[in-house]
Amino acid sequence: MIKIVVLISGNGTNLQTIINQINTGEINAEIAAVISNRANAYGLERARKAGIATEVLEHGDFASREAFDQSLAKLIDRYQPDLVALAGFMRILSDAFVLHYHNKLLNIHPSLLPKYRGLNTHQRALEAGDKQHGASVHFVIPELDAGTVIIHGVVPVMADDTVETLAHRVHCIEHIIYPKAIKWLAESDLKFENDRLTLHGKALTEPVKVYLPAHLEL
């Protein structure tokens, strides 16, 4: 069993899917704590209802990004996690923080990386006329949204899509692929061997692709 600390800033829907699959035994892991940089994040309530320890560290209380990240790392390390999962944590992390959790820091990003790093990914996909969009689970490195991608969740882009309808479809696939990646890590199916990422004992040379089930495409 692996121990996870989850970082959030908002509603915590990805957190909830991870909690649900841990509770059903689908994921062999324990969430040791949920930490938010916003005291009003609803994800904290989700954690409390599940009996998970919660912590709030307001970034506005710190003079610099580096000072906040140093305090955040000290707080995380109290729980001695095997994995730190970013689940809607709306902060760009300093290089020192990222390197401190080398190969232990996971994120989900709402695009098919390397496409559309950064913000406004759904709008950018629509403006480009993309036929497919989605989400990526990746390891975090100092370069923004540039770490090794484990899995792509692919969704169709409909002719009448708005940012809101496309975002909803992407959220649906996020709730499928993030728990899947964590399950692989928990069961040691996915691991680093000599700094090379392997899945089921074979080098992961490109992201695994998971497609949205047809009944969720609307």
C-alpha positions as CSV (number, residue, x, y, z in Angstrom):
1,M,0.0,0.0,0.0
2,I,1.3,3.5,-0.9
3,K,0.7,6.6,1.1
4,I,-0.6,9.7,-0.8
5,V,-0.8,13.4,0.0
6,V,-3.3,15.2,-2.3
7,L,-3.0,18.9,-3.0
8,I,-6.1,20.8,-4.1
9,S,-7.4,24.3,-4.5
10,G,-11.1,23.8,-5.4
11,N,-14.0,21.4,-5.7
12,G,-12.0,18.2,-5.5
13,T,-13.9,16.0,-8.0
14,N,-10.7,14.1,-9.0
15,L,-10.0,13.7,-5.2
16,Q,-13.4,12.2,-4.8
17,T,-12.9,9.6,-7.5
18,I,-9.6,8.6,-5.9
19,I,-11.3,8.4,-2.5
20,N,-14.1,6.3,-3.9
21,Q,-11.7,3.8,-5.6
22,I,-9.6,3.5,-2.4
23,N,-12.8,2.8,-0.4
24,T,-13.9,0.0,-2.8
25,G,-10.4,-1.6,-2.8
26,E,-9.8,-0.8,-6.5
27,I,-6.7,1.3,-5.5
28,N,-4.4,-0.2,-2.8
29,A,-3.5,3.2,-1.2
30,E,-4.1,5.5,1.7
31,I,-4.6,9.2,1.4
32,A,-2.7,10.5,4.4
33,A,-3.7,14.1,4.0
34,V,-5.4,16.6,1.8
35,I,-3.8,20.0,1.7
36,S,-5.3,23.1,0.2
37,N,-4.0,26.6,-0.4
38,R,-7.6,27.9,-0.1
39,A,-9.5,27.5,3.1
40,N,-12.9,27.5,1.3
41,A,-12.0,24.7,-1.1
42,Y,-14.9,22.2,-1.1
43,G,-12.4,19.3,-1.6
44,L,-11.5,19.8,2.1
45,E,-15.1,18.9,3.1
46,R,-14.9,15.8,0.8
47,A,-11.8,14.7,2.7
48,R,-13.3,15.4,6.1
49,K,-16.4,13.3,5.2
50,A,-14.0,10.4,4.3
51,G,-12.1,10.7,7.6
52,I,-8.9,12.1,6.0
53,A,-6.7,14.6,7.7
54,T,-6.9,18.1,6.2
55,E,-4.5,21.0,6.2
56,V,-4.8,24.6,4.9
57,L,-1.7,26.6,3.9
58,E,-2.8,30.0,2.4
59,H,-0.3,31.1,-0.2
60,G,-1.3,34.7,0.5
61,D,0.3,34.5,3.9
62,F,3.8,34.2,2.4
63,A,6.0,36.9,0.9
64,S,7.2,34.7,-2.0
65,R,6.5,31.6,-4.0
66,E,9.6,30.0,-2.6
67,A,8.7,30.7,1.0
68,F,5.2,29.2,0.5
69,D,6.7,26.1,-1.3
70,Q,9.3,25.6,1.5
71,S,6.5,25.6,4.1
72,L,4.3,23.4,1.9
73,A,7.1,20.8,1.6
74,K,7.6,20.7,5.3
75,L,3.9,20.1,5.8
76,I,3.8,17.4,3.2
77,D,6.9,15.6,4.6
78,R,5.3,15.3,8.0
79,Y,3.1,12.6,6.4
80,Q,6.0,10.8,4.7
81,P,4.1,10.2,1.4
82,D,5.2,7.8,-1.4
83,L,3.3,10.0,-3.9
84,V,2.1,13.6,-4.0
85,A,-0.9,14.1,-6.3
86,L,-1.9,17.5,-7.6
87,A,-5.7,17.5,-8.1
88,G,-6.7,20.9,-9.2
89,F,-3.9,22.6,-7.3
90,M,-3.8,26.0,-8.9
91,R,-0.2,27.0,-8.2
92,I,3.0,27.0,-10.3
93,L,5.5,25.2,-8.1
94,S,9.1,26.3,-7.7
95,D,12.0,24.3,-9.1
96,A,13.3,23.4,-5.7
97,F,9.9,22.0,-4.6
98,V,9.5,19.9,-7.8
99,L,13.0,18.5,-7.5
100,H,12.4,17.7,-3.8
101,Y,9.7,15.3,-5.0
102,H,11.5,13.9,-8.0
103,N,9.5,11.1,-9.6
104,K,7.0,11.3,-6.8
105,L,4.9,14.3,-8.0
106,L,1.9,13.6,-10.2
107,N,-0.5,16.0,-12.0
108,I,-3.5,15.9,-14.3
109,H,-3.7,18.5,-17.0
110,P,-6.7,19.3,-19.2
111,S,-5.2,18.7,-22.6
112,L,-3.4,16.1,-24.7
113,L,0.1,17.1,-23.8
114,P,2.4,18.4,-25.2
115,K,-0.5,20.3,-26.8
116,Y,-1.8,23.3,-24.8
117,R,0.5,23.6,-21.8
118,G,-0.8,26.2,-19.3
119,L,-4.2,27.7,-19.1
120,N,-7.4,28.0,-21.3
121,T,-6.9,24.6,-22.9
122,H,-10.5,24.0,-23.9
123,Q,-10.8,27.4,-25.6
124,R,-7.5,26.8,-27.4
125,A,-8.6,23.4,-28.6
126,L,-11.9,24.9,-30.0
127,E,-10.1,27.8,-31.7
128,A,-7.7,25.4,-33.4
129,G,-10.6,23.2,-34.7
130,D,-9.3,20.1,-33.0
131,K,-11.3,16.9,-33.5
132,Q,-10.0,15.4,-30.3
133,H,-9.1,16.9,-26.9
134,G,-8.7,15.4,-23.5
135,A,-6.5,15.2,-20.4
136,S,-3.0,13.9,-19.5
137,V,-1.6,12.4,-16.3
138,H,2.1,13.3,-16.0
139,F,5.0,13.5,-13.7
140,V,5.9,17.0,-12.7
141,I,9.3,18.5,-13.6
142,P,10.5,22.1,-13.3
143,E,9.4,22.9,-16.9
144,L,5.6,23.7,-16.9
145,D,3.5,20.7,-18.0
146,A,6.5,19.0,-19.6
147,G,7.1,15.9,-17.5
148,T,6.7,12.4,-18.8
149,V,3.0,11.7,-19.7
150,I,1.7,8.3,-18.4
151,I,-1.7,8.3,-19.9
152,H,-3.9,10.3,-22.3
153,G,-7.6,10.5,-21.9
154,V,-9.1,11.2,-25.3
155,V,-12.5,12.8,-25.9
156,P,-14.2,13.9,-29.1
157,V,-14.8,17.5,-29.9
158,M,-18.3,18.1,-31.2
159,A,-19.3,20.6,-33.8
160,D,-21.5,22.5,-31.4
161,D,-19.2,22.4,-28.4
162,T,-18.7,25.3,-26.1
163,V,-15.9,25.7,-23.6
164,E,-18.3,24.5,-20.9
165,T,-19.6,21.3,-22.7
166,L,-16.0,20.4,-23.7
167,A,-14.8,21.0,-20.2
168,H,-17.5,18.6,-18.8
169,R,-16.4,15.9,-21.2
170,V,-12.8,16.3,-20.2
171,H,-13.7,16.1,-16.5
172,C,-15.4,12.8,-17.2
173,I,-12.3,11.3,-18.7
174,E,-10.1,12.8,-15.9
175,H,-12.1,10.8,-13.4
176,I,-11.2,7.6,-15.3
177,I,-7.5,8.1,-16.0
178,Y,-6.2,9.7,-12.8
179,P,-7.3,6.8,-10.6
180,K,-6.0,4.4,-13.2
181,A,-2.5,5.9,-13.1
182,I,-2.5,5.9,-9.3
183,K,-3.6,2.3,-9.3
184,W,-0.6,1.4,-11.5
185,L,1.7,3.2,-9.2
186,A,0.2,1.6,-6.1
187,E,0.6,-1.9,-7.5
188,S,4.1,-1.2,-8.8
189,D,2.9,-1.8,-12.4
190,L,4.3,1.6,-13.2
191,K,7.7,2.5,-11.8
192,F,11.0,4.1,-12.6
193,E,13.9,1.8,-13.3
194,N,17.2,3.5,-13.7
195,D,15.2,6.7,-14.3
196,R,13.3,5.0,-17.1
197,L,9.6,4.7,-16.7
198,T,8.2,1.2,-17.2
199,L,4.6,-0.1,-17.3
200,H,4.1,-3.8,-16.7
201,G,7.9,-4.3,-17.0
202,K,8.1,-2.6,-20.5
203,A,9.5,0.8,-21.2
204,L,6.7,3.4,-21.6
205,T,7.7,5.0,-24.9
206,E,4.4,6.8,-25.4
207,P,1.3,7.6,-23.3
208,V,-1.3,4.9,-22.9
209,K,-4.5,6.1,-24.6
210,V,-7.9,5.8,-23.0
211,Y,-11.0,6.8,-24.8
212,L,-14.2,8.2,-23.3
213,P,-17.0,5.6,-23.3
214,A,-19.8,6.5,-25.8
215,H,-22.4,7.0,-23.2
216,L,-20.4,9.9,-21.7
217,E,-19.8,11.7,-25.0
218,L,-22.9,13.9,-24.8
